[in-house]
Amino acid sequence: MAAFRYLRPRTMSEAIAVLDEHGAAARVLAGGTDVLVRLRLGHLRPAVVLDVKDVPELDAGIVETDGVLRVGARTVMTDLIADARVRRHFPALADAASVVGSVQIRNRATLAGNICNASPAADTAPALLVYGAIVHLAGPHGTRQVPLETFFLGPGKTVVGRGELVTAIDLPVPAAPVGAAFGRVTRRRGVDLATINLCCSVTRDGQARFAFGAVAPTPILVADASGAFAPDAPAHDRDAAIQRLIGHARPISDVRGGREYRQAMLAVMSRRSWTTAIDRLTTRNESR
Ligand SMILES: Cc1cc2nc3c(=O)[nH]c(=O)nc-3n(C[C@H](O)[C@H](O)[C@H](O)COP(=O)(O)OP(=O)(O)OC[C@H]3O[C@@H](n4cnc5c(N)ncnc54)[C@H](O)[C@@H]3O)c2cc1C
């Protein structure tokens, strides 16, 4: 591992100033589950590593206000999964967080780190996209909010600018009942990154949103407003709609799976996650 300066700022302004001064030569460290691996492999060679665990504004709390659940930047997967409001309103996100790595990884891995790492296969991304997550950023020029839909620019690339930090992720609590489900395919049952992953949400009138991961340079969000995903809609209409939606995917062949396999499994997993989403929608009165 190449040498670097390790800094642990205690204020947000200090953190922003260091990041702004060093630009691409500085690297934020939250849980470190991505950063440490890449440092060890020599894929990252920053001059400065900025550990943000002592910055109070990046707290690990989950707060509900005015119909929005705000997930602080340092919230780890374990705490997200354990939160009753997340499980009730955003069960597909809890399911996605539950498959990230192992218990040890989930105890360290933050939600913000998962999206900032910008892996096309990030497991929480499809659920966050379907639920309409908004990313809060703070930097040298103030604060801003970005819909997750426009946050990813490519593998490892996001809209996070020089000197900026993600401070929180907002999840708007659905106003009307919605059922949602997460699914993924991996090569083995143990710790493995997704060959494909996806999330489906559906409302009572059959409006559906799907987000697909590991099948394009970034996770992608697509929607269908035709009603083909209503509980009583004909299966052939739904299958045709699924084929249209998965046509937006641009999978590649790599060590985890072939292009054709990924495309075929997207259809299979879309049908399965829709079934679970409908089940959640119809068996509960609350938004799920
Ligand atoms: C063994 C193992 C298994 C894994 N399994 C999975 C899996 O199944 N699914 C999955 O999706 N991921 C998996 N991962 C990847 C990793 O655990 C997740 O991406 C994790 O959520 C990253 O969070 P972190 O807090 O550890 O991020 P870090 O490693 O600290 O940071 C990740 C990136 O985000 C940046 N960053 C972090 N926080 C901020 C912030 N607040 N503002 C701006 N930039 C920030 C960092 O600079 C870095 O570029 C695995 C990793 C390992 C080592």
The ligand as an SDF file (V2000), in Angstrom:
LIG
                    3D

 53 58  0  0  0  0  0  0  0  0999 V2000
  -15.9460   -8.5320    1.0520 C   0  0  0  0  0  0  0  0  0  0  0  0
  -16.8060   -7.4400    0.4720 C   0  0  0  0  0  0  0  0  0  0  0  0
  -18.0850   -7.7570    0.0400 C   0  0  0  0  0  0  0  0  0  0  0  0
  -18.9050   -6.7500   -0.5040 C   0  0  0  0  0  0  0  0  0  0  0  0
  -20.1660   -7.0990   -0.9090 N   0  0  0  0  0  0  0  0  0  0  0  0
  -20.9570   -6.1530   -1.4620 C   0  0  0  0  0  0  0  0  0  0  0  0
  -22.2650   -6.5030   -1.9190 C   0  0  0  0  0  0  0  0  0  0  0  0
  -22.7230   -7.6370   -1.8140 O   0  0  0  0  0  0  0  0  0  0  0  0
  -23.0160   -5.5180   -2.4820 N   0  0  0  0  0  0  0  0  0  0  0  0
  -22.5650   -4.2220   -2.5990 C   0  0  0  0  0  0  0  0  0  0  0  0
  -23.2980   -3.3700   -3.1020 O   0  0  0  0  0  0  0  0  0  0  0  0
  -21.3340   -3.8760   -2.1650 N   0  0  0  0  0  0  0  0  0  0  0  0
  -20.5250   -4.8110   -1.6170 C   0  0  0  0  0  0  0  0  0  0  0  0
  -19.2660   -4.4740   -1.1960 N   0  0  0  0  0  0  0  0  0  0  0  0
  -18.8030   -3.0850   -1.3810 C   0  0  0  0  0  0  0  0  0  0  0  0
  -18.9320   -2.1680   -0.1390 C   0  0  0  0  0  0  0  0  0  0  0  0
  -19.0760   -2.8740    1.0550 O   0  0  0  0  0  0  0  0  0  0  0  0
  -20.1060   -1.1720   -0.2900 C   0  0  0  0  0  0  0  0  0  0  0  0
  -20.0020   -0.4540   -1.4980 O   0  0  0  0  0  0  0  0  0  0  0  0
  -20.1800   -0.2000    0.9040 C   0  0  0  0  0  0  0  0  0  0  0  0
  -21.5070    0.2620    1.0220 O   0  0  0  0  0  0  0  0  0  0  0  0
  -19.2490    0.9990    0.8230 C   0  0  0  0  0  0  0  0  0  0  0  0
  -19.4470    1.8060    1.9900 O   0  0  0  0  0  0  0  0  0  0  0  0
  -18.2280    2.2830    2.8930 P   0  0  0  0  0  0  0  0  0  0  0  0
  -18.7870    3.1510    3.9580 O   0  0  0  0  0  0  0  0  0  0  0  0
  -17.3960    1.1220    3.3250 O   0  0  0  0  0  0  0  0  0  0  0  0
  -17.4450    3.1570    1.8190 O   0  0  0  0  0  0  0  0  0  0  0  0
  -15.9050    3.5430    1.7240 P   0  0  0  0  0  0  0  0  0  0  0  0
  -15.1040    2.3580    1.3200 O   0  0  0  0  0  0  0  0  0  0  0  0
  -15.4560    4.2860    2.9180 O   0  0  0  0  0  0  0  0  0  0  0  0
  -16.0280    4.5720    0.5080 O   0  0  0  0  0  0  0  0  0  0  0  0
  -16.5190    4.1570   -0.7710 C   0  0  0  0  0  0  0  0  0  0  0  0
  -16.4080    5.3300   -1.7540 C   0  0  0  0  0  0  0  0  0  0  0  0
  -17.3180    6.3500   -1.4130 O   0  0  0  0  0  0  0  0  0  0  0  0
  -16.6480    7.5630   -1.0790 C   0  0  0  0  0  0  0  0  0  0  0  0
  -17.4060    8.1220    0.0390 N   0  0  0  0  0  0  0  0  0  0  0  0
  -17.8060    7.4680    1.1680 C   0  0  0  0  0  0  0  0  0  0  0  0
  -18.5810    8.2600    1.9270 N   0  0  0  0  0  0  0  0  0  0  0  0
  -18.6720    9.4510    1.2690 C   0  0  0  0  0  0  0  0  0  0  0  0
  -19.3510   10.6740    1.5440 C   0  0  0  0  0  0  0  0  0  0  0  0
  -20.1020   10.8390    2.6410 N   0  0  0  0  0  0  0  0  0  0  0  0
  -19.2500   11.6820    0.6470 N   0  0  0  0  0  0  0  0  0  0  0  0
  -18.5060   11.5280   -0.4750 C   0  0  0  0  0  0  0  0  0  0  0  0
  -17.8460   10.3890   -0.7890 N   0  0  0  0  0  0  0  0  0  0  0  0
  -17.9320    9.3620    0.0730 C   0  0  0  0  0  0  0  0  0  0  0  0
  -15.2200    7.1560   -0.7670 C   0  0  0  0  0  0  0  0  0  0  0  0
  -14.2940    8.1700   -0.9960 O   0  0  0  0  0  0  0  0  0  0  0  0
  -15.0360    6.0020   -1.7500 C   0  0  0  0  0  0  0  0  0  0  0  0
  -14.7660    6.4830   -3.0340 O   0  0  0  0  0  0  0  0  0  0  0  0
  -18.4210   -5.4270   -0.6320 C   0  0  0  0  0  0  0  0  0  0  0  0
  -17.1240   -5.1100   -0.1810 C   0  0  0  0  0  0  0  0  0  0  0  0
  -16.3300   -6.1080    0.3500 C   0  0  0  0  0  0  0  0  0  0  0  0
  -14.9410   -5.7630    0.8230 C   0  0  0  0  0  0  0  0  0  0  0  0
  1  2  1  0
  2  3  1  0
  2 52  2  0
  3  4  2  0
  4  5  1  0
  4 50  1  0
  5  6  2  0
  6  7  1  0
  6 13  1  0
  7  8  2  0
  7  9  1  0
  9 10  1  0
 10 11  2  0
 10 12  1  0
 12 13  2  0
 13 14  1  0
 14 15  1  0
 14 50  1  0
 15 16  1  0
 16 17  1  0
 16 18  1  0
 18 19  1  0
 18 20  1  0
 20 21  1  0
 20 22  1  0
 22 23  1  0
 23 24  1  0
 24 25  2  0
 24 26  1  0
 24 27  1  0
 27 28  1  0
 28 29  2  0
 28 30  1  0
 28 31  1  0
 31 32  1  0
 32 33  1  0
 33 34  1  0
 33 48  1  0
 34 35  1  0
 35 36  1  0
 35 46  1  0
 36 37  1  0
 36 45  1  0
 37 38  2  0
 38 39  1  0
 39 40  1  0
 39 45  2  0
 40 41  1  0
 40 42  2  0
 42 43  1  0
 43 44  2  0
 44 45  1  0
 46 47  1  0
 46 48  1  0
 48 49  1  0
 50 51  2  0
 51 52  1  0
 52 53  1  0
M  END
$$$$
